[in-house]
Amino acid sequence: MTLAQVKRIIITLVGFTVLIIGIVLIVFPGPAFIVIPIGLAILATEYIWAKKLFEGIKRILKKQEKPSAKG
């Protein structure tokens, strides 16, 4: 097993662990809306599907930050 393969396995395990903890925090009290994107960001360093999902979440959050012109 090469060093790159070991790195990918470690990143996958850590990323999915953080993501699963975030999903559990949806049901239990906790900062799920912070933990889930962190897990996706970790996975996005190795997986394109996670990067696309993470970018989508960032776009949604940026839309919510902008003040509404209605007023």
C-alpha positions in Angstrom: 0.0 0.0 0.0 1.4 3.4 -1.0 1.5 6.5 1.1 -1.2 8.1 -1.2 -3.5 5.2 -0.6 -3.0 5.4 3.2 -3.7 9.2 3.1 -6.9 8.6 1.1 -8.1 6.0 3.5 -7.5 8.2 6.5 -9.2 11.2 4.9 -12.2 9.0 4.0 -12.5 7.6 7.5 -12.2 11.0 9.2 -14.5 12.7 6.7 -17.2 10.1 6.9 -16.9 10.0 10.7 -17.4 13.8 11.0 -20.2 13.7 8.5 -22.0 10.9 10.4 -21.6 12.8 13.6 -23.2 15.8 11.9 -26.1 13.8 10.7 -26.6 12.4 14.3 -26.6 16.0 15.5 -29.6 16.8 13.3 -31.7 14.6 15.7 -29.8 15.4 18.9 -29.0 18.9 20.1 -25.8 20.2 18.5 -24.3 22.2 15.7 -25.2 19.9 12.8 -25.2 22.9 10.4 -21.5 23.4 11.2 -20.3 19.8 11.5 -21.8 18.5 8.2 -20.1 21.0 6.0 -16.8 20.3 7.8 -17.2 16.6 7.0 -17.9 17.4 3.4 -14.9 19.8 3.2 -12.7 17.0 4.5 -14.1 14.5 1.9 -13.9 17.2 -0.8 -10.1 17.0 -0.7 -10.3 13.5 -2.2 -13.8 13.1 -3.8 -15.4 15.2 -6.6 -18.9 14.3 -5.5 -18.2 15.8 -2.0 -16.6 18.9 -3.5 -19.7 19.5 -5.7 -22.0 19.0 -2.7 -19.9 21.3 -0.5 -19.8 24.0 -3.2 -23.6 23.8 -3.4 -23.9 24.3 0.3 -21.5 27.3 0.2 -23.7 28.9 -2.6 -26.9 28.4 -0.5 -25.3 29.9 2.6 -23.9 32.9 0.6 -27.4 33.5 -0.8 -28.8 33.6 2.8 -26.1 36.0 3.9 -27.1 38.7 1.4 -29.6 41.2 2.7 -32.9 41.3 1.1 -33.8 44.3 -1.2 -37.4 44.0 0.0 -38.0 46.3 2.8 
